[in-house]
Amino acid sequence: MTSRSSRKTARPSSEGRAVARTQTLLRGRNGIGTVRRTTLPGGLRVVTETLPSVRSATFGIWAHVGSRDETPTLNGATHYLEHLLFKGTRRRSALDISAALDAVGGEMNAFTAKEYTCYYARVLDTDLPLAIDVVCDMLTGSLIDAADVDAERGVILEEIAMTEDDPGDCVHDLFAHTMLGDTPLGRPVLGTVDTINALTRDQIARFYKKHYDPTHLVVAAAGNVDHAKVVRQVRAAFEKAGALHRTDAEPVGPRTGDKLIRAAGRVELVGRKTEQAHVVLGVPGLKRTDERRWALGVLNTALGGGMSSRLFQEVREKRGLAYSVYSYTSGFADCGLFGVYAGCRPSQVHDVLRICRDELDKVAAEGLSDEEISRAVGQLSGSTVLGLEDTGALMNRIGKSELCWGDQMSVDDMLARIAAVTPDDVREVARDVLGRRPSLSVIGPLKDKQAAGLHAAVS
């Protein structure tokens, strides 16, 4: 069983360099699953999880910046920058970057979210030094060349177009806007055609300089890795780039706050010639640090998290009204969302909405049965463990935990928190969350009479 430890180990300075601070955060059996953190002078954090039994390693750098950090005119800049960091550095061209990982059979990618960005590479353990050198070089030495900005603009516009062609994806952006309005959290991560066309090289370069300081970064590595070696290699790469010059700097802490979402009964409809109507019915949820999130996770699983869930059984199995129907939660630093998605024929949209609304109201008033809760606890526990069966997932867990919580929780602790959820906990969170008046987002070929009925569905 893993356990927490706050024991600090002093690292002697080397060649007059400032001292790094190292902690063992989680101690595993025989070193397996041990999580360590080193904070380098300059505020850069390095966290690792050691798994000597595997032959791979995943290395990632998490940036404490997402689309919610953008002004309206900069909407899409975070994602734009993600693309540009692959376009070349002072040491490598774009081809050099991709060829280096391809030559060893590695995988490299990145993703941008509303509150963070991550760049990562998965390689054989023997090739980890290469992955560290390439990814660190990208993060510290990007040129943000004007020609690359112009060339990549077309790529991002194509990505926006591709997303627009998938209404099942688009409707979730619409739902965020419905619930959060024209705010940083309510705007799309990709930006819009207008904002992407208007962004300049200088704007993106300033954004890069502001948000990619070492104090805003977390380095994470998982797999057959040696913590001390990873720290030395990362430190050498950042010092070579001159990125650790502020020896007294401290890391930026997790985001905090309480953002009240007042959305109730809002409806946003986007008319589009599609074969299906894509629907999200939802309410404000919980922020990611809320202790009730474990009970909400069990509730979400039982309500719409699998083939035995209420929504799947009522909408698909019993009535055949939809192929895809599920519920989901999104937790941010200061607020959250709870949504129910369904894709159905336009003629069935009112029936699907009525059933979903009835189930939400029923669970808010009555809660779930003990059998449903027991099944959901087992399903959530199993999926939590199975979702951490590769080094990429482990890197994501420790990197995101450090960035968003400033702490690590062992798998055993997570399973214990899930198992401790009681029927009363679920009933309470169901009453508090699902008892609110929902809002609605729909994309599809809706007629005027149908649109009027959809407004009535959330009244």
VOLO-39170 format. One record per residue (C-alpha): x, y, z; residue in one letter. Coordinates in steps of 0.5 Angstrom, whole numbers, padded with zeros to 4 digits, always signed. Layout:
XYZA...
# end
This chain:
+0000+0000+0000M+0003+0007-0002T+0003+0012+0004S+0004+0020+0004R+0011+0022+0006S+0013+0030+0007S+0020+0028+0009R+0025+0033+0005K+0032+0030+0003T+0037+0036+0002A+0041+0036-0004R+0048+0039-0004P+0050+0044-0009S+0054+0042-0015S+0059+0047-0017E+0056+0053-0013G+0049+0052-0016R+0043+0054-0012A+0040+0048-0008V+0034+0044-0011A+0029+0041-0006R+0026+0034-0006T+0021+0031-0003Q+0018+0024-0003T+0010+0025-0004L+0008+0017-0004L+0012+0011-0002R+0011+0005-0006G+0012-0002-0005R+0020-0003-0006N+0020+0003-0010G+0015+0001-0015I+0010+0007-0015G+0014+0012-0011T+0012+0019-0013V+0018+0024-0012R+0018+0032-0013R+0024+0036-0014T+0023+0044-0014T+0029+0047-0018L+0032+0054-0017P+0028+0058-0021G+0021+0055-0019G+0021+0049-0024L+0018+0043-0021R+0020+0036-0023V+0015+0030-0021V+0016+0023-0023T+0013+0016-0021E+0018+0010-0022T+0015+0003-0025L+0022-0001-0026P+0018-0007-0029S+0016-0003-0035V+0020-0002-0041R+0017+0005-0043S+0017+0012-0040A+0013+0018-0042T+0015+0025-0041F+0011+0031-0041G+0011+0038-0039I+0005+0042-0036W+0004+0049-0037A-0001+0053-0032H-0004+0056-0038V-0011+0055-0042G-0016+0058-0046S-0019+0061-0039R-0013+0066-0039D-0014+0069-0046E-0018+0076-0047T-0023+0076-0052P-0018+0078-0057T-0013+0073-0056L-0019+0067-0056N-0015+0061-0059G-0008+0064-0057A-0006+0058-0052T-0008+0053-0057H-0005+0057-0063Y+0002+0057-0059L+0001+0049-0058E+0002+0048-0065H+0007+0053-0066L+0012+0050-0061L+0013+0044-0066F+0015+0049-0071K+0022+0050-0069G+0027+0052-0064T+0034+0055-0065R+0037+0048-0065R+0032+0044-0069R+0027+0045-0075S+0020+0042-0075A+0023+0036-0079L+0028+0035-0074D+0023+0035-0068I+0019+0030-0071S+0024+0026-0074A+0028+0025-0067A+0022+0021-0064L+0020+0018-0070D+0027+0015-0071A+0026+0011-0064V+0019+0009-0065G+0017+0014-0060G+0010+0018-0060E+0010+0026-0059M+0003+0030-0058N+0000+0036-0054A-0007+0038-0052F-0010+0045-0050T-0015+0045-0045A-0019+0051-0041K-0014+0051-0035E-0008+0048-0038Y-0003+0045-0043T+0001+0039-0044C+0006+0037-0049Y+0009+0030-0048Y+0013+0024-0051A+0012+0017-0050R+0019+0013-0051V+0023+0006-0050L+0026+0008-0043D+0033+0008-0046T+0031+0014-0050D+0028+0018-0045L+0034+0023-0045P+0032+0024-0052L+0025+0026-0051A+0027+0030-0045I+0032+0034-0049D+0027+0035-0055V+0021+0037-0051V+0025+0042-0046C+0028+0045-0053D+0021+0046-0055M+0018+0049-0049L+0024+0054-0048T+0027+0055-0055G+0021+0056-0059S+0022+0061-0065L+0015+0063-0066I+0017+0065-0073D+0012+0070-0077A+0012+0065-0083A+0010+0059-0078D+0005+0063-0075V+0002+0065-0082D+0003+0058-0085A+0000+0055-0078E-0006+0059-0078R-0009+0055-0084G-0008+0049-0080V-0012+0052-0074I-0018+0054-0079L-0018+0047-0082E-0018+0044-0075E-0024+0049-0073I-0028+0047-0079A-0027+0040-0078M-0030+0041-0071T-0035+0045-0074E-0037+0039-0078D-0038+0034-0072D-0044+0037-0068P-0043+0032-0063G-0037+0035-0061D-0039+0042-0062C-0045+0042-0058V-0041+0041-0052H-0037+0048-0053D-0044+0051-0054L-0046+0048-0047F-0040+0051-0044A-0043+0058-0047H-0050+0057-0045T-0048+0056-0038M-0042+0061-0038L-0043+0066-0043G-0038+0070-0046D-0033+0069-0041T-0026+0066-0042P-0029+0059-0039L-0035+0060-0044G-0031+0061-0050R-0028+0055-0055P-0021+0053-0054V-0020+0053-0061L-0022+0060-0062G-0026+0063-0067T-0025+0064-0075V-0025+0071-0073D-0020+0071-0067T-0015+0066-0071I-0015+0071-0077N-0014+0077-0073A-0008+0074-0068L-0001+0077-0070T+0006+0074-0069R+0007+0079-0063D+0001+0078-0059Q+0003+0070-0059I+0010+0071-0057A+0008+0076-0052R+0003+0071-0049F+0009+0065-0050Y+0014+0070-0046K+0009+0071-0040K+0006+0064-0039H+0012+0059-0040Y+0016+0062-0035D+0019+0056-0031P+0015+0058-0025T+0008+0056-0029H+0011+0049-0031L+0011+0042-0028V+0015+0037-0031V+0012+0030-0030A+0015+0023-0032A+0013+0016-0031A+0015+0009-0032G+0022+0006-0032N+0025+0012-0030V+0030+0015-0025D+0028+0021-0021H+0035+0024-0020A+0037+0023-0027K+0031+0026-0030V+0032+0032-0025V+0039+0033-0028R+0037+0032-0035Q+0031+0037-0034V+0036+0042-0030R+0041+0042-0036A+0036+0043-0041A+0033+0049-0038F+0040+0052-0036E+0043+0051-0043K+0037+0055-0045A+0038+0060-0040G+0031+0059-0037A+0033+0058-0030L+0036+0065-0029H+0031+0067-0023R+0034+0063-0017T+0029+0066-0012D+0023+0064-0016A+0017+0060-0013E+0012+0056-0017P+0005+0059-0018V+0000+0055-0014G-0006+0052-0016P-0012+0056-0019R-0017+0058-0013T-0024+0062-0013G-0031+0061-0013D-0035+0063-0019K-0042+0062-0018L-0046+0060-0025I-0053+0063-0025R-0055+0060-0031A-0062+0057-0030A-0067+0055-0036G-0062+0058-0041R-0063+0055-0048V-0059+0056-0054E-0061+0053-0061L-0056+0052-0067V-0060+0051-0073G-0056+0046-0078R-0057+0041-0083K-0055+0035-0080T-0059+0028-0079E-0059+0028-0072Q-0061+0033-0067A-0055+0034-0061H-0057+0035-0055V-0054+0037-0048V-0058+0038-0042L-0055+0041-0036G-0054+0045-0029V-0048+0048-0025P-0044+0042-0022G-0038+0042-0017L-0031+0045-0017K-0025+0040-0018R-0023+0041-0010T-0030+0040-0008D-0030+0034-0003E-0037+0032-0005R-0034+0031-0012R-0033+0023-0010W-0041+0023-0009A-0042+0026-0015L-0037+0021-0019G-0042+0016-0017V-0048+0019-0018L-0045+0021-0025N-0043+0014-0026T-0050+0011-0024A-0054+0016-0028L-0051+0016-0035G-0044+0013-0034G-0045+0006-0037G-0050+0001-0041M-0053-0001-0034S-0054+0007-0032S-0061+0010-0032R-0061+0014-0038L-0058+0009-0042F-0063+0004-0040Q-0069+0009-0041E-0067+0012-0047V-0064+0007-0051R-0065+0000-0049E-0073+0001-0047K-0075+0006-0052R-0069+0006-0058G-0069+0013-0058L-0062+0014-0059A-0055+0011-0060Y-0051+0015-0056S-0053+0018-0049V-0049+0019-0043Y-0048+0024-0037S-0041+0027-0035Y-0038+0032-0030T-0033+0038-0032S-0029+0041-0026G-0025+0047-0026F-0022+0051-0021A-0028+0055-0019D-0034+0052-0022C-0036+0046-0025G-0042+0043-0030L-0046+0037-0030F-0049+0035-0037G-0053+0030-0040V-0052+0029-0048Y-0056+0025-0053A-0056+0025-0060G-0063+0023-0064C-0067+0024-0070R-0070+0031-0070P-0077+0028-0069S-0075+0025-0063Q-0072+0030-0059V-0078+0032-0055H-0079+0025-0052D-0071+0024-0051V-0071+0031-0047L-0077+0029-0043R-0074+0023-0041I-0068+0026-0039C-0071+0031-0035R-0076+0026-0032D-0070+0022-0029E-0066+0028-0027L-0072+0030-0023D-0073+0023-0020K-0066+0022-0018V-0066+0029-0015A-0072+0028-0011A-0071+0021-0009E-0064+0019-0010G-0061+0012-0012L-0062+0005-0010S-0057+0002-0006D-0056-0003-0011E-0055+0003-0016E-0050+0006-0012I-0046-0001-0010S-0046-0002-0018R-0043+0005-0019A-0038+0005-0014V-0035-0002-0017G-0035+0001-0024Q-0032+0007-0022L-0027+0004-0018S-0025-0001-0024G-0025+0004-0029S-0020+0009-0025T-0015+0003-0024V-0016+0001-0031L-0015+0008-0034G-0008+0008-0030L-0005+0002-0034E+0000+0005-0038D+0006+0010-0037T+0002+0016-0041G-0004+0016-0036A+0001+0016-0030L+0004+0022-0033M-0002+0025-0034N-0004+0024-0027R+0002+0026-0023I+0003+0032-0028G-0004+0035-0027K-0005+0033-0020S+0002+0037-0018E-0001+0043-0023L-0008+0043-0021C-0008+0041-0013W-0001+0042-0011G-0001+0035-0008D-0001+0027-0010Q-0006+0022-0008M-0005+0015-0009S-0009+0010-0012V-0011+0007-0006D-0013+0013-0003D-0017+0015-0009M-0021+0008-0008L-0022+0009-0001A-0025+0015-0002R-0030+0012-0008I-0031+0006-0003A-0033+0011+0003A-0039+0014-0001V-0046+0013+0002T-0053+0013-0001P-0054+0019+0004D-0048+0023+0000D-0051+0021-0006V-0058+0023-0005R-0055+0030-0002E-0051+0032-0008V-0056+0029-0013A-0061+0034-0009R-0056+0040-0009D-0054+0039-0016V-0059+0036-0020L-0065+0040-0016G-0063+0046-0020R-0067+0048-0026R-0063+0046-0032P-0061+0049-0039S-0061+0047-0046L-0056+0047-0052S-0058+0044-0058V-0055+0043-0065I-0059+0040-0071G-0065+0042-0076P-0070+0044-0072L-0077+0047-0074K-0080+0054-0071D-0085+0049-0067K-0080+0045-0065Q-0075+0051-0062A-0081+0053-0058A-0082+0047-0055G-0075+0046-0053L-0076+0053-0049H-0081+0050-0045A-0077+0043-0044A-0073+0047-0039V-0078+0051-0036S
# end
